[in-house]
Amino acid sequence: KSHTDDWAPGPFSSKPQRSQLQIFSSVLQTSLLFLLMEFLVESGSQTHLFWSRISKVLSRASEALESGNPS
């Protein structure tokens, strides 16, 4: 029996499953990204309202952090 036989992954090796999981994860992330982009394009003015609300919340949060820090 040679050393290469010991090195070869067996049928129960976790390496193929791990790579398949990584491939599935990247495909899922890409699909979700395209769905999100499609939703944002279709929603139009609602998207603008959504981002304006988020920017208001972020600006309020940063103002609260700045006022809480003594400078």
C-alpha positions as CSV (number, residue, x, y, z in Angstrom):
1,K,0.0,0.0,0.0
2,S,1.5,3.4,-1.0
3,H,1.3,6.7,0.8
4,T,-0.9,8.2,-1.9
5,D,-3.7,5.7,-1.1
6,D,-3.7,7.0,2.5
7,W,-3.7,10.6,1.3
8,A,-6.7,10.2,-1.1
9,P,-10.0,11.4,0.5
10,G,-12.5,8.7,1.3
11,P,-16.2,8.7,0.5
12,F,-17.0,10.1,3.9
13,S,-14.5,13.0,3.7
14,S,-16.0,16.4,4.6
15,K,-13.9,18.3,2.1
16,P,-16.3,17.8,-0.9
17,Q,-19.3,18.7,1.3
18,R,-17.5,21.8,2.5
19,S,-16.8,23.0,-1.0
20,Q,-20.3,22.3,-2.2
21,L,-21.6,24.3,0.8
22,Q,-19.4,27.2,-0.1
23,I,-20.6,27.1,-3.8
24,F,-24.2,26.9,-2.6
25,S,-23.6,29.8,-0.2
26,S,-22.1,32.0,-2.9
27,V,-24.9,31.1,-5.4
28,L,-27.5,31.9,-2.8
29,Q,-25.9,35.3,-1.9
30,T,-25.7,36.2,-5.6
31,S,-29.3,35.3,-6.2
32,L,-30.4,37.3,-3.2
33,L,-28.4,40.3,-4.3
34,F,-30.0,40.2,-7.8
35,L,-33.5,39.9,-6.2
36,L,-32.8,42.8,-3.9
37,M,-31.6,44.9,-6.9
38,E,-34.6,44.0,-8.9
39,F,-36.9,44.9,-6.0
40,L,-35.2,48.2,-5.5
41,V,-35.5,49.1,-9.2
42,E,-39.1,48.1,-9.4
43,S,-40.1,50.0,-6.2
44,G,-38.8,53.3,-7.5
45,S,-40.1,56.2,-5.3
46,Q,-40.6,53.8,-2.4
47,T,-36.9,53.1,-2.5
48,H,-36.0,56.8,-2.2
49,L,-38.3,57.1,0.8
50,F,-36.7,54.0,2.3
51,W,-33.2,55.3,2.0
52,S,-34.2,58.8,3.2
53,R,-35.6,57.2,6.3
54,I,-32.5,55.2,6.9
55,S,-30.3,58.3,6.4
56,K,-32.4,60.2,9.0
57,V,-32.0,57.4,11.5
58,L,-28.3,57.2,10.9
59,S,-27.8,60.9,11.2
60,R,-29.8,60.9,14.5
61,A,-27.7,58.0,15.8
62,S,-24.5,59.8,15.0
63,E,-25.7,63.0,16.6
64,A,-26.6,61.1,19.7
65,L,-23.2,59.5,19.8
66,E,-21.5,62.9,19.3
67,S,-23.5,64.6,22.0
68,G,-22.9,61.7,24.4
69,N,-19.1,62.0,24.0
70,P,-17.4,64.8,25.8
71,S,-15.1,66.7,23.5
